[in-house]
């Protein structure tokens, strides 16, 4: 027993509004809400490397470079977590 469809019994499907190009770009660039410990360590290692490179890789400053990089990365991650999301 199929129900016959006619123009009076059809319901209109509602479509979700399309995302604008700007909204799509912002969504793809927005930082992830959580950075895991492995990602954090990789970011710190990279920042420490660049600090050592600026110094010419002079020995004896490994811990200093790591701690400064850790502080820098943590500050950037906290800033990204509290940045307004569009």
Beta strands, then each sheet from edge to edge (+ up, - down):
end
